[in-house]
Amino acid sequence: MARGWLPGGRHRTVGCMNTQRMSHSPGPRAWLGLLVVLGPVLLVAMDGSVLFLAMTKISEALSPTAGQALWILDAYGFAVGSLLIAFGNIGDRYGRLKLLMTGTAVFGAASAGAAFAPGPELLIAFRALMGVAGATLLPSALAVLSELFTDPRRRARAIGIFAATFAAGFAIGPVVGGQLLSSFWWGSVFLINLPVVVLFLVLAPVLLREVRAARTGRVDVLSVLLSAAGIVLTVYAIKRAAAEGLTATPVATGIAGVVALGWFARRQLRLEHPLIDFSLFRDRVFTIAAITGLLPLAAWSATAYLGGIYLQSVLGLTVLDSALVALPGAAALTITCIVTPALIARTGTRAALVTCHFFIAAGLLLLLVTSVTSVSGGIGWYVASTVIAGLGYGISFSVVADTAVAAVPAERAGSAAAIAETSNEIGNALGIAFLGSLAALIFRLRGPGVAGTLNETLQVPGLTAAVIGDAKAAFVTGLHITAAIAGTLHAALGAFALRHLPRASAGTGDAYPDHLVQDTTEDSSVR
């Protein structure tokens, strides 16, 4: 039995959602199946961050513009985030394992295409295709796990491992990318996916079984198109405005994107089976949890991307040294993600939601001390920043889905879990799109005017030391401003949560309560 945290500090007791199945101890097949499923989950998470240290090498090889560089980074995240809920519903109708196999195969093929892309345009296209495939993997993998582990307590432990693996993938992505680039060319960060893909396609049919939901609504195709078009058009407008100013093109596309998103939101309120149940946001606990899923990923992705450029292009570190500098922060994030569920059982989810934002704010504000001239000082403050912020990121990654699901009635747990996952993916992409575009705008306004980005500027031959110094100073100014904005937002959200979240003496106890997987265990048939 698991206890869910309700608004007002009340608790409810929720039993196993599928009483028709006998709970039993999982055998070797279940644990091997878990290991196999974690492979694609790790890849989806890593590919959201693996390019942060690789962008310098990619810029040298493919010479993307400022806008193209940002699209190389976040086309993947936007594709995953905009299609995650839709593919969850498709898997319910046509089979989770079938969708998982198809998505993994496409993910592998797109990874190979990205590795050998001859120019930035094709690399962006393959990154977007990887995102489409990645959107099929997360909800399907979670559903397949519910078939492997029918005992509620062991299922909660397995899903906790699932969540920790996903968070760890985000954390170690830049480190893995840096290690590969120290010995191989930039395409190796994509080819590393292929052995995991092949292993999964060979073992999954043996260890996993098909799972379908007996009752599900149809997928509203227009809603999928509206959400994807609205996000892409709005972000495109922001990036064009940051790179070129408020010309007619970004203004027109921005208006079209906002209209599409408004149409999407209005349509969801009328559908019997909406992609996003907006009525869930009437609960302040759920709303704060959803924002906590989005904002930390936005801050982390933007500062990790800009930090990679800072370490290599400003301080002059090699890609391997940059990866080693990023390692303490990644370790802090991963370890915190693993130990947080046990801490929540003592301190409660309210304390975790409040604490994570203050840790992230403190870590981000430490970036304001980094400078252009002091290499040792810059590295020291950067490591301190990533470690302290990493503690907050680890807490937020662990607690968001659990809190969001427990804040709503059990029959709406599936929608809450989908929104929580989507907020993570959208946050990862929005961080680079909004904060990355802000940094690009600041560089354009304060830089020497030689090129649109720092990396492009440094590649121009014959630059004087003064011009190089001005370019680096402009980039660091952009890094400082984005870190200050993100840190202030986290501090404000932490203060808001401290005041408005209901007090509770304890959390759920488990990483995920039983009803988190309601949509994948209740009324489901294993075939």
N, C-alpha and C positions, 0 to 999 in steps of 0.2 A: 504494500500500500504506500502511496506517496501523498504528501501534503502540498497543496498548491496555495500560493499566496494570493489572496483576493484583495481588492480595494478596501480600504478601511482597516487593514490589518487583520481581517478575518482569515481563517484557513478552511479548506475543505479537504476531505479525504476522498481519493480517487482510486478505485481498484483497477485491476487488469482489464483492459478494454475488450479483450476477446476471451470470454470465459469458456468458449467451446473448445479451446485448445488446452491440452494438459501442459502445465509448466514442468519443465524437467531441466536437468543440468545439461548444458551444451556439450556436445562431444567434440572430438578433434576436427570434424568437418566444419563445425560452426566457427571455431577459432581460425582455421585455415581460410575459410570463406571471408572472415573479417579482414585478414591480412591482404587477401586478394582485392577486396573492395577498397581498402585504404590506398592502394596504388593510384587509381584514377583520382581519388579525392585529393591526395597529395599533389598530383600534377596540376589539377584545376587551381588549387591555392597558390602553388609556386609560380605558375605562369601569370598570375596577377602581379607579381613583384620581381620576377627573375631578371627583367630588363633594366632595373634601376641602375645597376652598375655597368650594364652592357651598353647603355645608350651612347657613351663616348666612343666606343669602338664602332658601333653601328653608324654614328654620325660621320666618322672618318671614312668608313667604307662606302656608304650610300649617299652621303651629303643631303639628308632631308632638310626641308625648310623648318622653321620653328613650329608651324602648324602641323606639318607631317610628323615631326618628332613626337608631338603630344598625341597624335592619333595612333602612332605605332604603339605607344604605351597604353592608351585607354580604350581603343576600339574593342579589345578583348573584354574588358570589364563591363562596358556598356552592352555588349551582345549577351553576356552571361546574365546581367542584372535585368535586362528588359524581357528576357525569354524564360527566366527561371520558373515562374509560376505557371506559365503556359505549358511548358514541358512536363511539369508535375502533373497537370491535368491530363495531358496526352498519355503519360505513362499509366495513369489510372485506367484509362480506357483500353489501351492496346497492349499493355504488359510492360512492367518495369525492367525486367531483365532484358527483354528484346530491345528496349530503348537504350539501356545501359550498354549493351554490346554495340549497337549501331553508333551511338555517340562516341564511344571509345575508339572505334575504327576510324571515324571521320576526324577525331582529334589527332590521331596518329598521322593520318594523311596530310592534314593541314599543318602539322608541326614540321613534316618533311618539306612541304612547300615553302614554309616560312624560312627554313634553314638555308634554302638555296635561292631565295628571292633576289632577283638582279637589281631591283630598285625599290624605293620607299613605297610606291603605289601598290605593288604586288605584296609587299610585306604587310601593309595595312590590311589588304584584302584577306590574306591568310590568317592574320591575327583575329580578324572579325569572324572568320570561319571557325577558328579554334574556340572562340567565345560561344558561338552557336552550339558547337558540340559540347562544350563544357557545361552549358545550361541543362543538358540532358542528364548529366552525371550525378549532381548532388541530390536532388529529390529521389531519383531512382535508387541510388546507393543506400540512402536512409531507409527506404521501403524494403529493400532486400535484406537489410540487417534485421528488420523486425521479424522476418521469417526464420532467420537463423537462430535468434535468441527469443524464445517464447516465454521464458521466465522473466517477470517484470524487473527484478533487481539486476539480473545479469544483462538484460537488454539495456537498462539505464547505464550500466558500466560500459557496455559496448558503444553506445551512442556518445558517452563521455569521451571515449578514446577517439571516436570519429571526430568530435568537435576539436579535441586537442591536436589531432593530426592536421585538420584544416587550418587552425591557427598557426601551427608550427610551419606549415608550408608557406604561408605568407611571410613568416619571420625569416626562414632560411633561404627563401628565393634569391635575394640579393647576394647572400654568401655563396650559394651554389653557383650562381652566374659568375661571380668574381673568380672563384676557383677554376672554373672551366676556361674563362677567358685568359687566365694566366698561362695556359698551355695550348689552347686551341683558338680557332677563329670564331667570330661572333655567332655563326650559325650553330655552334655546338650547344648553345643554351636551349635550342629547340630539339636537336637530335637526341638529347638525353631523355626525352619523353618516349622514344620508340621502344626501348627494351621493356619498359613497364607496360606499354600498350600491348605488345606481343604476348607477354606473360599473362596479362589479364584475359586476352582473347582465347588463349589456350586453356587456362584453368577455370574460368568462370562457368562454362557449360557443365563442368564436372562437379563443382562445389556449390553452385548456386541454383536456385529454383525460381520459376516464374511467379510473379505476384501481380494480381489484378484486383481492383476494387469492384465489388458487386454493383454498387450504385455510384454513379458520378454524372455530373452535368456535362453538356457539350462545351467544347472550347470555343469561345467567341473570337473568331478570327479578326474581326474589325477592332476589337479591343487590343489584341496583340499588335496589330499594325499601327494603331494610334499611339500606343505607349512607346513603341520603338521609334516611330517617326518624330514624335514630340521630343523625346530625349536627344536624338541625334541632331535635329534641327536647332534646338536651343543651345546645345553645347557647341555646335559648329558656329553659331552666331557669336558666342562668347569668345571663341578662339580667334575668329576673324577680326573682331573688334579689338582684341588685345594686340594682335599682330599688325593691323592696318588702320585702326581707328574706326569711328562710327560712320562708315560709308553706307550706301544704300543696301548692299548685299547682306551684311550682318543684321541690319535693322529688319529687313523683310523676312529673312529666315528666322530671326528671333521671334517675330510676331507670329509666324506660321507655327513655330514650335510650341509657343504658349497656347495658341488656339487648339492645337492637336491635344495637348495635355489636358486642357480644360474640357474638351469634348470627351476625352477618355474618362476623366473623373466623373463627369455627369452621367456617362453611360453606365459606369459601375454601380451607381446608385439605383439604376432601373433594372439591372439584370438579376435573374433568379440565381445564377451561379457566376458572380463577378470574379475577375482575375484578382482584384484587391478589394477586400471588404472594408470600405472606409469607415463604416460605423464603429469598428474596433477602436478607432482613434478617439472616441468619446471618453474612453477610460484613460485617466492621466498616467497611471502606472504603465499601461501598454505604450502610450505615446512616448514617455521618457525612455522606455526600453528600446523602442524603434529608433529614436534619435540617437541613442547610445550605440546602436548597431551601425548607424551611418557616419556620425561625426568622427569617432576615433579612426575608422578606416580612411576617411577623407584626409585627416591630419597625417596619419602614418604614411599613406601612399605618397602624398605630396612632399613631405619632408624627407622621406627615404629617397625619392627620385632626385630632388634638389640636393640632398646631402651627398649622393653619389657624384654629382657633377662638382660639388664643392671640394670633395676630397681629391678628385683626380685633376680637374681643370684649374682650380684655384690653389690648392696646397701642393699639387704636383705628385701625389701618391700614385703608385702603380695600381692596376686593377686588383692584384693579389693583396697588396697592403690595404687597399680600401675595403676588401672583403673581410680581412682580419679586424679592421677597426669596427666594422658593423657587427662582428660576432658577439661581443658582450651584450648589446641591446637585443639581438635575436635570442640569445640564451635566456636573458631575463624575461622576455615575452613568453617563450615556450614554457619555461619552468613555472611561471606564474599561472599560465593557462591550465597547467596540470594540477597544481595544488589548490587553485581557487575553489573548486566544488567542496573540498573538505573544510576550507575556511568559512564558506558560506553557511555550513551546518552550524557553526558556532556564532558567527556575527550577524547573519541574516543578509538577505539580498539588498535591502535598503542601504546598508553600510557599504556593500560592494559597489552599487551603482553610484553612490556619492563619492567614494574614495577614488574610483578609477579616473574620474574627470579631473580631480585635483592633482593626481600623480601626472596625468598627461599634460595638464597645464604647466606644472612646474618644470617638467622635462622640456617642453617646447620653448618656454621662456629662457631656458639656459642657452638655447641656440643664439640668443641675442648677444652673447659674449664672444662668439666666434668672430675671427677677424681675417683679413687678407694677409697680413704681414707675418704673424706668428704661427709657424707650422706646428710646433709642439703644443702651444697653447690652444690652437684651433682644434687639434686632434683630441686633446684632453677634455675640453668643454663639449665637443661633439659626442664623445663616448659617454660622458656623464649625462648628457641630454637623452641619448637613446636608451640608457639603462633605466633612468627614472621614468621616462615616458613608457618604456617597455613594460614596467610593472602595471601601469594603468591599462595599457593595451591588452595585456594578458587577462586582467580581470574582466574587462569589457567583453572580450571575445568569448569568455566562458559563461558569462551570466546573462547575456542578452536573450538568447532563445528561450532559456528556462523561465526568465522573468516575464517575457512577452506572452508565453503560452499560459503560465500560471495566473496571469492577470485577467484572463477572459474565461467565460464558461467553457466547460469541457467539450461541448459539441462544436465549438468554434476554434478548437486548438489547432486544427490543420491550417486554417487560414492565417492564424497568428504566427505559426512556425514559418510558413512560406514568406510572409512579410518580413520577418526577422532575418531570414537568409537573404532576401532580396535587398534589404537595407544595407547589409554588409557589402554585397557586390556593387551596388550603385554607389555607396560611399567610397569604395576603392577607386572607381572611375571618376567620380565627381571631384575627388581631391586633386587629381592631376589636372582635370579639365578646368576647374575654377581657380584653385590656388596656383596651379602651374601656369595658367593663363595670366594670372595677376603678376607672377614673377616675371613672365615674358614681357608684359606691358611695362613694368618698372624698368627692366633692362632696356627696352626700346626708348623710354623717355630719358633715362639717366646715363645710358651707355655712350660710347664714342661715336655711334652711328655708322660703324663700318659694316655690320651685319646684324641679323635679327636675333641671334643667340650668342652666348659666350663661346661655345665650341666652334661655331662658324667664324666668329671673329678671330679666334686664336689660329685658325687655319689660313688666314690671309697673310701672304708673304710680305716681309719688309715692314712690319709694325714696329713702332718705337716702344721703348720700355714704358713711357708715359701712357701711351694708348692702351697697352696691355694692362697696366695698373688700373686705369680708369674702367676698363671692361670688367675686370675682376671685382672691383669695388662696387660697380653697378649690380653685378650678380649677387654679391653678398648682401647688398641693401634689399634686393628682392627677397632673398632667403629670410632676412630678419623680419621684414614686414609680413610675409606669409606666416611665419612662425608666431609672430605677435598676435595676428588676427586669430589663428587657430587656437593658440593658448588662451586668449581672452574668451573665445566662445566656449571652450571647455570649462574654464573657471566659472563662467556665468551659468552653464548648464549644471555644474556641480552644486552651485549655490541654490539654483532652482529646485533641484532634486532634494537637497537637504531640507528645504522649507516645505515642499509640497508632497513628497512621497509619504504614504502612511507608515507609521512606525510598526515594525514587526520584530519580534525577539529572535526569530530563527528563520533560516531559509528552508529550502526543500529537503536538504539532506543529501539527495542524489544529484548527480550532474544534470539529469533530466528526469522529470516526473513521468509516470506511466502514460499520461494522456498526451505527451508530446508526439507519440507515434500513433495516435488514435486513427488518423486518416489512412494509415498503412496497415493497421491490424484489425480495426473494427470492420465487420462485414467484408472481409477479404477472403479470397480463395487462393490456395496454393496449388499451382498446376504444373 
